Amino acid sequence: MVKIIGVRFRNVGKIYYFNPKSFQMKPGDHVIVETARGVEYGTVVLGPKEVDDRQVVQPLKDVIRMATQKDDAKEESNRKKEKEAYQVCVKKIRAHQLEMKLIDVEYTFDNNKILFYFTADGRIDFRELVKDLAAIFKTRIELRQIGVRDETKILGGIGICGRPLCCHTYLSEFAPVSIKMAKEQNLSLNPTKISGVCGRLMCCLKNEQETYEYLNKQLPNIGDQVMTPEGIKGEVQSVNVLRQLVKVIMDVNDEKEIREYKVEELKFRSRGCCRKEKIYGAFCAKERNHYHEAFQRRAEDDEGTGIMTGEKDEYPIEGK
């Protein structure tokens, strides 16, 4: 077992893991650590916790020290410098007539490097811009082109739900989303209704996807033949995923009739069921066990640490 803490360097940024050594710290404390970019000032977001050695990407770097008042003042000074650097860079971009949009500026804690984040439609030749910035700030300059999702994550905003954007408030990383998720959740496929502020598919489609997959597996497809409790064969007209209700069209006394049933009252071949097993109205044992274990692993997720107890971690722990 190894003891770790989770540290974040930017708002809603990725969480990196370090060895706290003998320091006593809690979420909200500030620490000084060494990363691939040099010495950095970070905020503890996950308190000390022991995990299995196999869950940690080695080598796990140590915390250098707890942040002092002097470190806090320097970090505050860097934030002010970033605002000044932003204005200078915007003016230089206009002077060079570059078709790029500056999004954010970041100073490393030791001031050895300044990072400028920008968006652009294509490739930008910013070599002359870098020379000008290096001459002004007398330090290393790095320009990074980012996508529209990262731009929205940095700038923030209000989603169509009326709440602050998920990516700007709590999402450390972007989860892959697809149009298939919208279909399985019976959402409108109108791009304006399932797209976020960034113009891409909404990240929240991923939030309930596993639940919808679980519920959809228990329902028949529209158009499937089912056997009703009365012993009458019928065709599925529609399904209500959340309420687990099925509307069936059947012939009763030479007339078409639509009746609604609970899914457990019907007999049908379940979606994705093993071919060797003809299971009606429920999962085959293999699939039922698989989804039960998946939900159990999620329930055992330790207070949002991202450390899952299953065979494969959804969020692997990395050192920076």
ABEGO torsion letter per residue (X at the ends): XBBBBBBBABBGBBBBBBBAEABBBBBGBBBBBBBAAEBBBBBBABBBBBBBAAABBOBBBBBABBBBAAAAAAAAAAAAAAAAAAAAAAAAAAAAGBBBBBABBBBBAAGABBBBBBBBABBBBAAAAAAAAAAAAGBBBBBBBBBAAAAAAAAEEBBAAGBBBAAAAABABBBBBBAAAAAAAGBBABAAAABBAAGBBBAAAAAAAAAAAAAAAABBBBGBBBBBAAGBBBBBABBBAAAGBBBBBBBBGGBBBBBBBBAAABBBBBBGBBAABBBBGBBBAAAAAAAAAAAAAAAABBGGAGBBABABBABBBBBX
